[in-house]
Amino acid sequence: MARSDLADRRCRPRSGPEHRLPDADARALLAQLPDWELVEDGRALSRTFKFGNYHETLAFVNALAWIAHGEDHHPDLGVHYDRCVVRYSTHDVGGLSENDFICAAKAQALVDS
């Protein structure tokens, strides 16, 4: 799969409802992220990543934590033996911002490489 140009972008501080993406913009960006879905009435972005064992799952979680720290944009994670549920939403805008899609693309790039 081709890497999304979203993965090459950097997050910017976003606060306030003016930075919340309209539904049409969120759906357009979602088209660049196969296997991701809009959840919670379009207020969040989610994907379950599956792995062969706990070690692989934690390696992904640690790599994702490194990305989150560098972008200063942090997902909610559900960590299980062979999978990790990743959920992005920008609390400061009350829904989805471009940062959520940028970080989702970076998470996707981890498993695509």
MITOR-203628 format. One record per residue: residue in three letters; x, y, z of N, C-alpha, C, CB in turn. Coordinates in pm, 1 decimal. Glycine has a CB too. Layout:
BEGIN
NODE   type        nc1        nc2        nc3       cac1       cac2       cac3        cc1        cc2        cc3       cbc1       cbc2       cbc3
NODE    ALA          X          Y          Z          X          Y          Z          X          Y          Z          X          Y          Z
...
This chain:
BEGIN
NODE   type        nc1        nc2        nc3       cac1       cac2       cac3        cc1        cc2        cc3       cbc1       cbc2       cbc3
NODE    MET       84.3     -118.1        0.0        0.0        0.0        0.0       88.7      124.3        0.0      -95.8       -0.1      122.1
NODE    ALA       47.5      224.4      -73.4      122.7      349.4      -79.8      107.9      426.6       50.3       75.8      435.1     -198.4
NODE    ARG      216.5      486.4       90.7      216.6      565.8      213.3      138.4      695.1      190.6      361.8      596.8      258.9
NODE    SER       52.7      728.9      283.5      -26.4      850.6      276.3       62.8      971.9      299.1     -140.8      847.4      379.0
NODE    ASP       39.3     1081.0      224.8      115.9     1203.3      248.9       85.2     1260.8      386.9       85.6     1307.6      140.4
NODE    LEU      -24.2     1216.2      446.8      -54.3     1257.8      583.8       58.5     1220.2      679.0     -185.3     1195.0      630.9
NODE    ALA      121.3     1106.2      653.5      227.6     1056.9      742.0      350.3     1147.2      739.0      267.3      915.0      702.8
NODE    ASP      363.2     1229.1      636.0      477.6     1320.1      625.4      452.1     1456.1      689.3      514.0     1339.3      480.7
NODE    ARG      330.2     1481.1      728.7      295.3     1609.4      790.3      327.9     1607.4      939.1      145.9     1641.4      768.9
NODE    ARG      327.2     1724.4      999.2      350.1     1739.2     1144.2      225.0     1797.5     1207.8      474.4     1830.2     1173.6
NODE    CYS      199.1     1756.8     1329.7       86.1     1811.0     1404.8      116.3     1954.4     1447.9       54.9     1722.7     1528.1
NODE    ARG        9.4     2032.6     1454.7       19.4     2169.8     1504.6      -78.3     2185.3     1619.7       -9.7     2274.5     1391.6
NODE    PRO      -45.3     2269.6     1715.4     -138.5     2290.2     1826.5     -273.8     2338.0     1773.6      -81.1     2392.4     1928.0
NODE    ARG     -378.6     2275.2     1822.3     -514.0     2311.2     1779.2     -603.0     2315.0     1902.6     -569.8     2210.0     1672.4
NODE    SER     -671.6     2427.0     1918.2     -761.5     2442.8     2031.2     -880.1     2525.7     1987.1     -689.8     2508.2     2151.9
NODE    GLY     -997.1     2484.1     2026.5    -1118.2     2557.7     1992.2    -1195.0     2490.4     1880.8    -1084.1     2699.2     1952.6
NODE    PRO    -1326.2     2507.3     1880.9    -1412.3     2438.9     1784.3    -1386.5     2478.0     1639.0    -1555.2     2466.3     1817.2
NODE    GLU    -1320.8     2589.7     1616.4    -1292.2     2629.8     1477.7    -1193.3     2534.1     1410.1    -1236.4     2773.0     1474.4
NODE    HIS    -1123.0     2453.5     1487.8    -1027.8     2357.0     1432.0    -1087.7     2218.1     1415.2     -905.7     2348.5     1520.2
NODE    ARG    -1213.8     2201.0     1456.1    -1281.3     2072.8     1437.7    -1312.8     2056.0     1288.9    -1411.8     2064.3     1524.6
NODE    LEU    -1281.9     1938.1     1235.8    -1304.9     1912.9     1093.4    -1454.0     1894.2     1064.9    -1226.0     1788.8     1047.4
NODE    PRO    -1502.2     1956.5      959.4    -1639.1     1926.2      914.8    -1646.3     1779.1      871.1    -1682.6     2021.6      797.0
NODE    ASP    -1764.7     1721.0      878.2    -1782.4     1579.5      843.9    -1728.4     1545.7      705.8    -1928.8     1542.6      851.0
NODE    ALA    -1753.0     1630.0      607.8    -1707.4     1602.4      471.0    -1554.5     1596.8      464.0    -1760.7     1709.8      373.9
NODE    ASP    -1487.4     1686.1      534.9    -1340.8     1686.5      535.6    -1286.9     1561.1      605.7    -1287.4     1814.2      605.5
NODE    ALA    -1350.7     1521.8      715.8    -1308.0     1401.5      787.2    -1323.7     1279.0      698.0    -1388.7     1383.7      917.5
NODE    ARG    -1433.3     1269.2      626.1    -1455.0     1153.5      536.7    -1354.9     1153.3      421.0    -1599.4     1154.6      481.1
NODE    ALA    -1319.4     1269.7      371.5    -1219.8     1277.3      263.3    -1083.2     1229.6      313.2    -1209.3     1422.4      208.5
NODE    LEU    -1045.0     1270.7      432.9     -917.7     1225.4      489.1     -921.7     1076.5      523.6     -882.8     1307.1      614.0
NODE    LEU    -1036.4     1029.5      569.2    -1052.1      887.6      602.3    -1025.4      799.8      479.7    -1193.9      860.5      657.2
NODE    ALA    -1057.2      848.0      362.3    -1034.3      771.8      238.8     -885.8      739.7      218.5    -1087.5      850.0      118.0
NODE    GLN     -797.9      816.7      281.2     -653.6      792.2      271.0     -604.2      690.5      374.2     -577.6      922.8      287.9
NODE    LEU     -694.3      643.7      460.6     -654.9      555.7      571.0     -738.6      427.4      571.4     -669.7      629.0      705.9
NODE    PRO     -704.9      332.8      483.7     -779.1      207.0      482.4     -775.0      140.2      620.3     -721.9      112.1      375.1
NODE    ASP     -880.7       72.8      654.2     -895.3       -2.6      779.5     -923.4       85.1      900.9     -771.1      -82.7      804.9
NODE    TRP     -922.3      216.0      885.8     -962.1      305.5      994.7    -1110.0      335.6      978.7     -877.3      437.6      995.0
NODE    GLU    -1175.0      372.6     1088.4    -1316.3      407.1     1081.8    -1348.0      524.2     1173.5    -1402.4      286.5     1118.4
NODE    LEU    -1451.3      596.2     1134.7    -1503.1      701.9     1221.0    -1596.2      635.8     1321.3    -1577.2      814.3     1138.5
NODE    VAL    -1580.6      671.9     1447.3    -1662.5      615.4     1554.5    -1717.7      729.3     1639.8    -1579.8      515.5     1641.9
NODE    GLU    -1805.9      693.0     1731.6    -1863.7      791.9     1823.4    -1928.7      907.1     1748.0    -1756.2      846.0     1917.7
NODE    ASP    -2013.5      871.5     1652.4    -2084.5      971.1     1570.6    -1988.8     1066.2     1499.6    -2180.7     1051.2     1657.2
NODE    GLY    -1875.7     1012.5     1452.6    -1780.2     1093.1     1377.7    -1690.8     1181.1     1461.7    -1852.1     1177.1     1282.9
NODE    ARG    -1690.1     1160.1     1593.0    -1606.4     1243.1     1680.2    -1469.6     1181.4     1707.1    -1677.2     1267.3     1811.5
NODE    ALA    -1447.5     1058.1     1659.5    -1319.5      991.2     1683.4    -1286.0      900.9     1564.9    -1323.6      908.9     1815.4
NODE    LEU    -1160.4      864.0     1559.2    -1104.2      780.6     1453.3    -1043.2      659.0     1521.4     -997.2      858.8     1366.5
NODE    SER    -1071.5      538.4     1470.1    -1026.0      418.7     1539.9     -983.4      309.2     1442.5    -1135.8      366.7     1631.5
NODE    ARG     -890.2      227.5     1490.7     -849.2      108.0     1417.7     -793.2        7.2     1517.3     -743.9      142.1     1307.4
NODE    THR     -817.6     -120.1     1491.8     -757.2     -227.7     1569.0     -643.2     -286.3     1487.0     -862.3     -337.3     1606.4
NODE    PHE     -523.4     -282.7     1542.7     -405.4     -342.9     1480.0     -385.7     -480.7     1541.5     -277.1     -253.2     1498.8
NODE    LYS     -366.7     -582.2     1457.4     -350.0     -719.3     1506.3     -205.4     -763.4     1490.5     -443.9     -816.2     1431.2
NODE    PHE     -158.4     -839.7     1589.1      -19.4     -886.2     1592.7      -15.0    -1034.1     1628.8       63.9     -803.5     1693.8
NODE    GLY      101.4    -1093.1     1617.1      117.3    -1235.1     1642.9      130.2    -1271.8     1789.5      235.1    -1284.1     1571.2
NODE    ASN      171.7    -1174.8     1871.5      192.9    -1204.8     2013.0      203.1    -1074.0     2092.0      321.1    -1291.1     2032.8
NODE    TYR      219.3    -1089.7     2221.3      224.0     -973.8     2310.5      347.9     -888.0     2286.3      220.6    -1019.3     2455.6
NODE    HIS      461.6     -952.4     2259.9      585.2     -878.7     2235.0      569.1     -785.6     2114.4      702.4     -976.3     2212.0
NODE    GLU      510.9     -834.5     2006.5      489.5     -751.1     1887.2      391.3     -637.9     1916.7      437.3     -836.9     1769.8
NODE    THR      289.1     -669.0     1994.8      191.9     -566.0     2031.2      259.6     -454.3     2109.9       76.7     -626.7     2113.2
NODE    LEU      340.3     -492.0     2208.8      407.1     -389.7     2289.7      511.7     -313.1     2210.4      471.8     -453.3     2411.2
NODE    ALA      577.6     -377.5     2116.1      673.4     -305.9     2030.8      600.3     -197.0     1951.7      746.1     -404.6     1933.9
NODE    PHE      483.0     -229.3     1899.3      401.5     -130.7     1828.1      360.6      -17.2     1922.8      275.9     -198.0     1767.0
NODE    VAL      313.3      -52.6     2042.4      270.2       47.8     2139.6      385.7      141.3     2174.5      215.9      -20.0     2267.1
NODE    ASN      503.8       87.5     2195.0      619.2      171.4     2228.5      658.6      261.8     2112.4      738.0       84.5     2268.7
NODE    ALA      654.8      210.6     1990.5      685.3      294.2     1874.0      579.7      403.7     1859.0      692.8      208.2     1745.1
NODE    LEU      454.5      368.8     1881.7      347.3      467.4     1872.6      360.7      573.6     1981.6      210.8      398.5     1882.6
NODE    ALA      403.5      532.8     2099.9      426.0      629.4     2208.7      535.2      729.0     2170.7      464.2      556.2     2339.6
NODE    TRP      638.4      681.7     2105.3      746.8      769.8     2059.5      693.4      873.4     1960.3      860.5      686.9     1994.1
NODE    ILE      610.6      828.4     1867.4      549.9      920.3     1769.7      459.4     1020.6     1841.7      468.7      841.2     1662.3
NODE    ALA      376.5      971.6     1932.6      284.2     1059.2     2004.9      359.2     1167.0     2081.4      197.7      978.0     2101.0
NODE    HIS      469.7     1128.7     2142.7      550.8     1225.8     2216.5      606.6     1332.4     2121.4      666.3     1154.5     2291.1
NODE    GLY      659.6     1289.1     2008.5      718.0     1382.8     1912.1      615.9     1476.2     1850.1      787.8     1307.2     1803.3
NODE    GLU      494.6     1428.4     1831.1      388.4     1510.4     1771.0      307.2     1585.0     1875.8      295.8     1423.3     1687.6
NODE    ASP      325.3     1551.1     2003.3      246.5     1606.7     2113.4       96.8     1587.9     2086.4      279.4     1756.8     2133.4
NODE    HIS       64.9     1467.3     2039.1      -74.3     1430.5     2012.3      -87.4     1282.7     2046.1     -115.8     1459.9     1861.7
NODE    HIS     -168.6     1252.7     2145.9     -166.8     1120.5     2208.0     -297.8     1046.2     2188.1     -137.2     1132.8     2355.7
NODE    PRO     -289.6      919.4     2145.6     -411.3      840.1     2126.8     -456.2      775.8     2256.9     -389.0      732.7     2020.9
NODE    ASP     -579.0      730.7     2256.5     -627.1      639.0     2359.2     -596.6      499.2     2306.7     -782.6      659.0     2390.4
NODE    LEU     -542.4      414.3     2391.6     -502.1      280.2     2349.4     -571.1      173.5     2433.5     -350.0      264.5     2358.9
NODE    GLY     -611.3       66.9     2367.3     -656.0      -54.3     2434.2     -555.7     -162.4     2397.9     -803.4      -94.4     2392.9
NODE    VAL     -474.6     -203.5     2493.5     -364.4     -296.8     2466.0     -404.4     -436.4     2512.9     -232.4     -250.7     2536.4
NODE    HIS     -395.9     -531.7     2422.4     -433.0     -670.1     2448.8     -318.7     -761.1     2403.5     -566.5     -707.3     2376.4
NODE    TYR     -329.7     -889.6     2427.6     -222.2     -983.5     2395.1     -178.6     -973.5     2248.9     -266.6    -1125.6     2425.6
NODE    ASP     -272.1     -976.9     2156.2     -237.6     -983.5     2014.2     -297.0     -869.7     1931.3     -283.2    -1114.7     1957.8
NODE    ARG     -335.1     -762.6     1997.8     -393.0     -649.8     1924.5     -386.5     -522.3     2008.3     -539.0     -680.2     1884.8
NODE    CYS     -397.2     -411.5     1937.1     -401.7     -280.9     2002.2     -509.4     -198.2     1933.1     -262.0     -208.8     1996.7
NODE    VAL     -603.1     -149.0     2010.4     -706.9      -60.8     1958.4     -657.1       82.1     1976.5     -845.4      -83.7     2031.2
NODE    VAL     -647.2      154.5     1867.1     -597.1      292.2     1867.6     -713.9      385.4     1835.5     -479.5      311.1     1764.5
NODE    ARG     -732.8      484.6     1918.2     -841.6      580.4     1901.2     -786.0      721.6     1912.0     -953.5      557.2     2006.2
NODE    TYR     -813.0      801.6     1809.8     -772.2      942.2     1810.2     -894.0     1032.8     1812.4     -684.7      973.8     1687.8
NODE    SER     -882.7     1139.2     1887.5     -979.3     1247.7     1890.6     -906.8     1366.3     1953.4    -1111.0     1208.7     1971.0
NODE    THR     -939.5     1485.6     1910.8     -873.7     1603.6     1966.6     -967.5     1667.4     2067.9     -834.5     1705.4     1854.6
NODE    HIS     -940.6     1641.5     2193.8    -1028.8     1689.0     2300.9    -1045.0     1840.9     2298.8     -974.8     1645.0     2436.4
NODE    ASP     -936.6     1912.0     2266.9     -940.2     2058.5     2270.3    -1026.6     2120.9     2161.0     -800.9     2112.0     2258.9
NODE    VAL    -1067.7     2041.3     2061.0    -1157.1     2094.2     1957.7    -1295.8     2029.9     1965.5    -1096.6     2071.6     1818.6
NODE    GLY    -1310.3     1930.6     2050.9    -1439.3     1865.2     2066.8    -1473.5     1767.4     1956.3    -1545.2     1967.1     2075.1
NODE    GLY    -1372.2     1707.8     1896.5    -1395.8     1611.6     1787.9    -1267.2     1583.7     1714.6    -1502.3     1663.5     1689.9
NODE    LEU    -1277.8     1569.8     1584.5    -1160.5     1537.9     1502.9    -1093.5     1662.8     1447.3    -1199.8     1445.9     1388.7
NODE    SER     -961.6     1660.7     1448.7     -882.1     1764.3     1383.0     -789.6     1695.5     1282.5     -799.8     1849.3     1487.7
NODE    GLU     -722.4     1774.4     1203.0     -625.7     1718.6     1108.2     -518.6     1638.3     1181.6     -560.5     1830.9     1025.0
NODE    ASN     -484.2     1677.5     1303.9     -381.8     1605.7     1381.2     -417.0     1458.6     1399.9     -363.1     1671.4     1517.5
NODE    ASP     -543.7     1427.4     1417.2     -585.3     1288.7     1436.1     -552.1     1205.3     1312.4     -735.9     1281.2     1466.8
NODE    PHE     -574.3     1260.6     1196.0     -548.1     1188.6     1072.6     -398.5     1178.1     1044.3     -618.5     1256.7      956.6
NODE    ILE     -324.1     1282.2     1079.4     -178.3     1277.3     1065.5     -121.5     1164.8     1151.0     -114.6     1412.6     1105.3
NODE    CYS     -162.7     1158.0     1276.0     -109.8     1054.7     1365.8     -159.2      916.2     1327.9     -148.4     1085.0     1509.8
NODE    ALA     -281.2      905.4     1279.7     -330.7      775.5     1232.6     -246.3      727.3     1115.1     -480.0      784.8     1191.7
NODE    ALA     -210.3      816.9     1025.0     -126.0      779.1      910.8       12.6      736.5      957.8     -114.5      896.0      811.0
NODE    LYS       64.5      801.7     1058.9      195.2      762.4     1113.3      187.5      625.3     1180.2      245.5      867.6     1214.1
NODE    ALA       77.5      597.0     1248.8       57.1      465.1     1307.9       48.0      359.6     1198.1      -70.4      463.3     1395.3
NODE    GLN      -25.0      390.9     1092.2      -36.6      300.3      979.6       99.5      271.9      917.2     -131.1      357.8      875.5
NODE    ALA      181.3      375.3      905.7      314.6      360.5      845.5      402.5      265.1      927.9      383.3      498.6      833.3
NODE    LEU      379.8      259.6     1058.0      457.3      167.4     1141.4      438.5       22.1     1098.5      417.9      183.3     1287.8
NODE    VAL      315.4      -15.1     1067.8      288.2     -153.6     1031.4      307.6     -179.5      881.6      146.9     -190.6     1072.0
NODE    ASP      304.3      -74.3      801.6      324.3      -91.4      657.6      471.2     -105.1      620.0      263.9       25.0      583.1
NODE    SER      561.3      -59.9      708.7      702.6      -63.7      672.5      766.6     -196.7      706.2      777.1       47.3      741.8
